[in-house]
Amino acid sequence: MFGLRLDVSDTAAAALADATQAAARAEWVQWDAILAVADRLHAEVDKESDYFRRMALRSAIPLTIGQLVGLSEGQVSSRVAVGERVRSRTPDTWDAFRDGLIDSSRVREISRAIEKLQRPESLARLDRVGLAYAQSHTLIELRGWLKRFIARIEPEAFNARADEERRNRDVEIIHDGDGMGLLLARLPSFVLAAVDNRLNAAAAEQKLKADPEDDRTLAQRRADILSEWLLSGHHAPASLSIDVAVMIPATALTGGSAEPAISADGQWGIPTSWAIDEFMRSSPFWHRLIIDPVHNDVLATEYVGRFAPDVLTRALLFTYPTCQAPGCCIPAHRCDIDHRRAWPDGTTSGANLWPLCRKHHNQKGHRVLRWVLPDGRDVPAEKADLILAS
């Protein structure tokens, strides 16, 4: 695993950890107090016999609490809804919030997952496995993990929601101030991924051929290219081939399960039926990935030379969907393929290669990132290969 080379004293690190935990506990104290006041006010309001007055009093509860703590009605209502949901349906998660092991941002993400799960056993697993993941990963990692968890643990419900949401596809235009606005398109995730990849490819190609005085950023080029495609009717050149990679279990392909297709970077999923329907219109490249090294497995094969061939690179992008630095979620296709143990001492093989984004690749090259053992001890140089191969 990676550790930071920058020196932080044990005392300072412990103080930072304690402050983070104390801040999370303080959040829980406020949330718990809000829930207590809300419970008491609801109990009082429920004594009102007149239905319409009772409903009016209920609607005033968030405003009453908001005035006490300096929050808006919406903020109070959100805390009450999330708090009640997590407290009643994932009690271990609520207790971890109380103890400062997770913060309110992670509690909100878990609450969103609770809303989509239907079976008690799914909630129990979320309360156990999801909580453990939340304590050891960043918020953006947790968000992606929860998406995959929901899709895989209750695939039938996920597929039904996806089919319903697909009927709500839409394009919306919002005019902001200062002469600008937003173009919002609600489309299937695989379509959006294809659009994103094609815009990236077109912008990169345009930049290579651009006049030296054309200093537009890639983001500006993407926006200009999209505008041109929409307004002129010109389509993207056929030379701009793009890949949208998804992982599909073999059982789903054969109809033996309803598991969804998950994007290579793990950030979105679609029903496998959607992927199969799309594949029927094209010529997909199928790659069977065997994680455990076996005879003739592409990941277990060693290549002469520094750079990995395309077939190995594709397999690595599936095996490691994002940059492998702790907490980094840069998609692997935007990363460098790095030798864990530097070439030529380290081999060009699946066991010694993985993706690192350019920033973390540079940090590793300058020894800002270094190898450490799970207990935090530095890895002696002569033992580094043992850790890299684990």
Secondary structure, DSSP 4 states (H G I P E B T S, - for coil): -EEE-S---HHHHHHHHHHHHHHHHHHHHHHHHHHHHHHHHHHHHTT---HHHHHHHHHHHHHHHHHHHT--HHHHHHHHHHHHHHHHH-HHHHHHHHTTSS-HHHHHHHHHHHHH---HHHHHHIIIIIHHHHHHS-HHHHHHHHHHHHHHHSHHHHHHHHHHHHTT-EEEEEE-STT-EEEEEE--HHHHHHHHHHHHHHHHHHHHHS-TT----HHHHHHHHHHHHHHH-PPPPTT------EE--HHHHTTS--PPEEETTSS-EE-HHHHHHHHTTS-PPP-----S--TT-GGG-EESSSSPPHHHHHHHHHHS-B--STT---BGGGSEEEESSPTTTS-EEGGGEEEE-HHHHHHHHTTSEEEB-TTSPBPPGGGHHHHHT-
